[in-house]
Amino acid sequence: ENAATSISRLPLLDWNDVTGNAGYTLQIWKAGSSPVTVNVASNVSQYQFVTALLPNTTYFWKVQTKATNGPSVWSDTFTFTTSP
């Protein structure tokens, strides 16, 4: 849920699947930092962190679809805050 608080430091980000996509590009960042870009496979519409994020920190993220005719526009930006 957007703007959720007390989220696990190993969150699962989930978005709506786009049929016929060639993968996704995910960007995640915290205030004052540059986005980290993650490429996600075409058959997966979610991303599970394997390294813990910082405690009690608000993160922002967005995703776009890769397609044969180029990438889509970026999704809305979502936020969550990790647990202490």
C-alpha positions as CSV (number, residue, x, y, z in Angstrom):
1,E,0.0,0.0,0.0
2,N,1.3,3.4,-0.9
3,A,2.7,5.4,2.0
4,A,2.7,2.3,4.3
5,T,4.7,2.5,7.5
6,S,6.6,-0.1,9.6
7,I,7.3,-2.2,6.5
8,S,9.8,-5.0,6.6
9,R,13.4,-4.1,5.9
10,L,13.2,-6.8,3.2
11,P,10.0,-5.6,1.4
12,L,8.3,-7.2,-1.6
13,L,7.4,-4.6,-4.2
14,D,4.5,-5.7,-6.3
15,W,2.9,-4.1,-9.4
16,N,0.3,-5.0,-12.0
17,D,1.6,-7.2,-14.8
18,V,1.6,-5.9,-18.3
19,T,0.9,-8.6,-20.9
20,G,3.5,-9.1,-23.6
21,N,6.2,-7.1,-21.8
22,A,9.9,-7.7,-22.3
23,G,10.7,-7.1,-18.6
24,Y,10.5,-4.2,-16.2
25,T,12.9,-1.5,-14.9
26,L,12.5,-0.6,-11.2
27,Q,14.0,2.4,-9.5
28,I,14.2,2.9,-5.8
29,W,15.7,5.7,-3.7
30,K,15.5,7.6,-0.4
31,A,15.4,11.3,-0.1
32,G,18.6,13.0,-1.1
33,S,20.0,10.0,-3.0
34,S,20.2,8.9,-6.6
35,P,17.8,6.2,-7.7
36,V,19.1,2.6,-7.9
37,T,18.0,0.8,-11.0
38,V,17.0,-2.8,-11.1
39,N,16.1,-4.9,-14.2
40,V,13.4,-7.4,-13.5
41,A,12.5,-10.4,-15.7
42,S,9.5,-10.3,-18.0
43,N,7.6,-13.1,-16.2
44,V,7.9,-11.4,-12.8
45,S,5.8,-8.4,-11.7
46,Q,7.4,-8.0,-8.3
47,Y,10.8,-7.6,-6.6
48,Q,11.9,-9.1,-3.3
49,F,14.9,-7.4,-1.6
50,V,17.6,-9.8,-0.4
51,T,19.7,-7.1,1.4
52,A,18.0,-5.3,4.3
53,L,17.1,-1.7,3.7
54,L,17.9,1.0,6.3
55,P,15.6,1.0,9.4
56,N,13.0,3.8,9.9
57,T,13.7,5.2,6.4
58,T,11.2,6.4,3.8
59,Y,11.9,5.0,0.3
60,F,10.4,6.0,-3.0
61,W,10.0,3.7,-6.0
62,K,8.6,3.5,-9.5
63,V,8.5,1.0,-12.3
64,Q,8.3,1.0,-16.1
65,T,7.6,-1.8,-18.7
66,K,10.2,-2.7,-21.3
67,A,8.6,-3.4,-24.7
68,T,9.7,-4.1,-28.2
69,N,8.9,-0.6,-29.3
70,G,10.7,1.0,-26.3
71,P,10.0,1.5,-22.6
72,S,6.6,2.7,-21.2
73,V,6.3,5.9,-19.2
74,W,7.2,5.5,-15.5
75,S,4.5,4.5,-13.1
76,D,3.4,6.9,-10.4
77,T,6.0,7.1,-7.6
78,F,5.1,5.1,-4.5
79,T,6.5,5.4,-0.9
80,F,7.0,3.3,2.1
81,T,8.8,3.6,5.4
82,T,10.7,0.7,6.9
83,S,10.3,-0.4,10.5
84,P,12.8,0.7,13.2
